[in-house]
């Protein structure tokens, strides 16, 4: 049964980013519309809300009825939007869980990264002037990578994932060899051997999911 007296802590109103691309429309949000999801609090209560993930901010937002951000994230265990799970952090923004092994989780944060001005993307870009900052355009280049460009400054952006390992104490670690050896310290030798025998790309979701699966089959953390 839902606890409807749980207050959703919020920050100020956020202006939504509106996609304006004649060739290929892509929302600045993960989902095309705000979907009915559920917020699970650490005290065991839960609350339904209309939710979405904003790429540029790297944050889960909800409607109430304005577009709002969560505050008091330490009170939230996780958020579900459809079949997808998100964890909210103050330090590393919000991220989607893409793997679980026991009490450990693998998560990804996807945000735009500034590229060099000298790169060319076949003239595909977005307009975002100082007086019209709420309107952006997200497009893909020939390699299939999403990028943004600011006409006024010539800046170009590419959506870049960053991966994190969340340990049993909810501490977030950037996904790396050092992090896995630390989190799975009791099985350090087995993990080190796996890393020697397998060329793990820590920027690859597939490689990290396989590594987490291996670690999950070891003794408990």
MIVEXSE-454845 format. One record per residue (C-alpha): x, y, z. Coordinates in nm, 4 decimals. Example, Ala and Ser with C-alpha at 12.3 -4.5 7.8 and 13.67 -1.06 7.14 Angstrom:
# residues 2
[node [1.2300,-0.4500,0.7800]]
[node [1.3670,-0.1060,0.7140]]
END
This chain:
# residues 221
[node [0.0000,0.0000,0.0000]]
[node [0.1336,0.3411,-0.0924]]
[node [0.2125,0.5960,0.1722]]
[node [0.0675,0.9161,0.0279]]
[node [0.1884,1.1394,0.3112]]
[node [0.5519,1.1177,0.2050]]
[node [0.6570,1.4603,0.0815]]
[node [0.8711,1.4817,-0.2316]]
[node [1.1478,1.7275,-0.1486]]
[node [1.2131,1.9530,-0.4445]]
[node [1.4351,2.2266,-0.5740]]
[node [1.3190,2.5098,-0.7949]]
[node [1.1285,2.4884,-1.1197]]
[node [1.3280,2.3720,-1.4202]]
[node [1.2505,2.4849,-1.7728]]
[node [1.2203,2.1776,-1.9957]]
[node [1.4468,2.1488,-2.2971]]
[node [1.2446,2.1355,-2.6173]]
[node [1.3836,1.9471,-2.9147]]
[node [1.3814,2.1314,-3.2467]]
[node [1.5518,1.9231,-3.5159]]
[node [1.4089,1.8894,-3.8667]]
[node [1.6106,1.5772,-3.9477]]
[node [1.5790,1.3705,-3.6328]]
[node [1.4019,1.4782,-3.3164]]
[node [1.5559,1.3614,-2.9952]]
[node [1.4380,1.4738,-2.6574]]
[node [1.6783,1.6077,-2.3993]]
[node [1.5050,1.3553,-2.1723]]
[node [1.5548,0.9795,-2.1654]]
[node [1.1834,0.9145,-2.2176]]
[node [0.9625,1.0994,-2.4687]]
[node [0.7161,1.1922,-2.1919]]
[node [0.7101,1.1918,-1.8134]]
[node [0.6107,0.8385,-1.7127]]
[node [0.4369,0.7178,-1.4018]]
[node [0.7059,0.5793,-1.1753]]
[node [0.7677,0.5152,-0.8104]]
[node [1.0043,0.6645,-0.5527]]
[node [1.1252,0.4259,-0.2815]]
[node [1.2426,0.5861,0.0420]]
[node [1.4940,0.4383,0.2817]]
[node [1.2361,0.4332,0.5624]]
[node [1.0352,0.1755,0.3667]]
[node [0.7699,0.4097,0.2262]]
[node [0.7082,0.4749,-0.1412]]
[node [0.5337,0.7334,-0.3557]]
[node [0.4075,0.7390,-0.7138]]
[node [0.5088,1.0301,-0.9363]]
[node [0.5486,1.1243,-1.3030]]
[node [0.9226,1.0965,-1.3675]]
[node [1.1859,1.1395,-1.6365]]
[node [1.5660,1.1552,-1.6633]]
[node [1.7189,1.4776,-1.7948]]
[node [2.0433,1.4181,-1.9858]]
[node [2.1942,1.7667,-1.9599]]
[node [2.1411,1.7920,-1.5832]]
[node [2.2074,1.4238,-1.5205]]
[node [1.9120,1.4248,-1.2839]]
[node [1.5768,1.2585,-1.2358]]
[node [1.2941,1.5132,-1.2508]]
[node [0.9241,1.4919,-1.1688]]
[node [0.6073,1.6861,-1.2397]]
[node [0.4111,1.8464,-0.9586]]
[node [0.2781,2.0148,-1.1834]]
[node [0.6004,2.2022,-1.2763]]
[node [0.9227,2.0241,-1.3681]]
[node [1.1088,1.9837,-1.0393]]
[node [1.4295,1.8306,-0.9053]]
[node [1.4649,1.6110,-0.5982]]
[node [1.6422,1.7380,-0.2884]]
[node [1.7119,1.5353,0.0255]]
[node [1.8392,1.2546,-0.1961]]
[node [1.9894,1.0755,0.1033]]
[node [1.6312,0.9887,0.2029]]
[node [1.5657,0.8057,-0.1249]]
[node [1.6649,0.4414,-0.1760]]
[node [1.5966,0.4292,-0.5503]]
[node [1.3533,0.5369,-0.8206]]
[node [1.1761,0.3206,-1.0768]]
[node [1.0611,0.4515,-1.4151]]
[node [0.8945,0.1731,-1.6078]]
[node [1.1238,-0.1282,-1.5845]]
[node [1.4339,0.0843,-1.5204]]
[node [1.5903,0.1695,-1.1845]]
[node [1.7775,0.4873,-1.0897]]
[node [1.9793,0.5899,-0.7860]]
[node [2.0044,0.9552,-0.6843]]
[node [2.3303,1.0935,-0.5484]]
[node [2.4438,1.4378,-0.4411]]
[node [2.8057,1.3891,-0.5511]]
[node [2.7781,1.2125,-0.8854]]
[node [2.4334,1.3309,-1.0023]]
[node [2.1692,1.0665,-1.0722]]
[node [2.2368,0.7432,-1.2585]]
[node [2.0658,0.4351,-1.3963]]
[node [2.1332,0.0926,-1.2494]]
[node [2.2426,-0.1442,-1.5278]]
[node [2.3655,-0.4359,-1.3184]]
[node [2.3216,-0.5879,-0.9737]]
[node [2.5185,-0.8586,-0.7953]]
[node [2.4135,-0.9161,-0.4396]]
[node [2.4317,-0.5814,-0.2615]]
[node [2.6590,-0.4222,-0.5207]]
[node [2.5276,-0.2285,-0.8199]]
[node [2.6672,-0.1063,-1.1509]]
[node [2.5268,0.2273,-1.2644]]
[node [2.5693,0.4673,-1.5547]]
[node [2.5361,0.8442,-1.5741]]
[node [2.4878,0.9863,-1.9233]]
[node [2.5593,1.3557,-1.9742]]
[node [2.6846,1.5827,-2.2546]]
[node [3.0601,1.6305,-2.2818]]
[node [3.2158,1.9300,-2.4552]]
[node [3.4114,1.8466,-2.7694]]
[node [3.6751,2.0506,-2.9478]]
[node [3.5623,2.3332,-3.1781]]
[node [3.7646,2.1972,-3.4697]]
[node [3.5556,1.8821,-3.5110]]
[node [3.2983,1.8699,-3.7899]]
[node [2.9639,1.6938,-3.7686]]
[node [2.8147,1.7516,-4.1151]]
[node [2.6496,2.0765,-4.0096]]
[node [2.4206,1.9109,-3.7539]]
[node [2.3847,2.1289,-3.4487]]
[node [2.1442,2.2838,-3.2018]]
[node [2.0534,2.6440,-3.1270]]
[node [2.0722,2.7677,-2.7707]]
[node [2.1046,3.1425,-2.7334]]
[node [2.1173,3.3267,-2.4043]]
[node [1.7627,3.4531,-2.4491]]
[node [1.6243,3.1160,-2.5525]]
[node [1.8097,2.8712,-2.3320]]
[node [1.5082,2.6460,-2.2862]]
[node [1.5239,2.5266,-2.6485]]
[node [1.7881,2.2817,-2.7628]]
[node [1.8420,2.0359,-3.0430]]
[node [2.0015,1.6937,-3.0086]]
[node [2.1164,1.5157,-3.3233]]
[node [2.3277,1.2166,-3.4218]]
[node [2.6335,1.2168,-3.6429]]
[node [2.7314,0.9429,-3.8838]]
[node [2.8795,0.7379,-3.6016]]
[node [2.5472,0.7320,-3.4232]]
[node [2.6669,0.9482,-3.1332]]
[node [2.4307,1.2116,-2.9986]]
[node [2.5792,1.5607,-2.9888]]
[node [2.4717,1.9172,-2.9234]]
[node [2.6155,2.2367,-3.0638]]
[node [2.5761,2.5937,-2.9437]]
[node [2.5594,2.8162,-3.2522]]
[node [2.6621,3.1279,-3.0614]]
[node [2.9858,2.9811,-2.9243]]
[node [3.0595,2.7059,-3.1761]]
[node [3.0684,2.4521,-2.8921]]
[node [2.9844,2.0906,-2.9706]]
[node [2.8746,1.8278,-2.7237]]
[node [2.8549,1.4501,-2.7225]]
[node [2.6513,1.2315,-2.4891]]
[node [2.9075,1.0381,-2.2861]]
[node [2.8331,0.7616,-2.0350]]
[node [3.0272,0.7346,-1.7100]]
[node [3.0093,0.4130,-1.5088]]
[node [3.0060,0.3663,-1.1313]]
[node [3.0256,0.0799,-0.8851]]
[node [2.8008,0.1192,-0.5794]]
[node [2.9085,-0.0949,-0.2844]]
[node [2.7057,-0.2565,-0.0048]]
[node [2.7287,0.0645,0.2009]]
[node [2.5858,0.2746,-0.0854]]
[node [2.9233,0.4385,-0.1441]]
[node [2.9673,0.5332,-0.5116]]
[node [3.3010,0.4568,-0.6797]]
[node [3.3954,0.5455,-1.0382]]
[node [3.4221,0.2121,-1.2196]]
[node [3.7910,0.1201,-1.2368]]
[node [4.0312,-0.1634,-1.1606]]
[node [4.1093,0.0000,-0.8256]]
[node [3.7407,0.0280,-0.7321]]
[node [3.6603,-0.3378,-0.8040]]
[node [3.9666,-0.4566,-0.6141]]
[node [3.8656,-0.2360,-0.3211]]
[node [3.4960,-0.3284,-0.3106]]
[node [3.5735,-0.6987,-0.3512]]
[node [3.8774,-0.6865,-0.1259]]
[node [3.8015,-1.0243,0.0314]]
[node [3.8340,-1.1808,-0.3124]]
[node [4.1091,-0.9552,-0.4385]]
[node [4.3214,-1.2376,-0.5825]]
[node [4.0353,-1.3855,-0.7874]]
[node [3.9333,-1.0431,-0.9181]]
[node [4.2924,-0.9535,-1.0032]]
[node [4.3299,-1.2809,-1.1930]]
[node [4.0087,-1.2125,-1.3887]]
[node [4.1394,-0.8667,-1.4787]]
[node [4.4693,-1.0138,-1.5968]]
[node [4.2992,-1.2755,-1.8122]]
[node [4.0328,-1.0461,-1.9551]]
[node [4.0973,-0.7098,-2.1178]]
[node [3.8264,-0.5147,-1.9377]]
[node [3.7329,-0.1815,-2.0930]]
[node [3.6022,0.0287,-1.8042]]
[node [3.4169,0.2468,-2.0548]]
[node [3.2202,-0.0532,-2.1839]]
[node [2.8885,-0.1445,-2.0231]]
[node [2.9173,-0.5033,-2.1472]]
[node [3.2654,-0.5559,-2.0057]]
[node [3.1643,-0.4079,-1.6708]]
[node [2.8475,-0.6160,-1.6509]]
[node [3.0477,-0.9332,-1.7136]]
[node [3.3029,-0.8301,-1.4511]]
[node [3.0264,-0.7588,-1.1994]]
[node [2.8673,-1.0957,-1.2770]]
[node [3.1991,-1.2686,-1.2071]]
[node [3.2411,-1.0798,-0.8808]]
[node [2.8826,-1.1610,-0.7825]]
[node [2.9620,-1.5336,-0.8039]]
[node [3.2414,-1.4955,-0.5504]]
[node [3.1985,-1.4951,-0.1750]]
[node [2.9891,-1.2205,-0.0187]]
[node [3.1345,-0.8711,0.0179]]
END
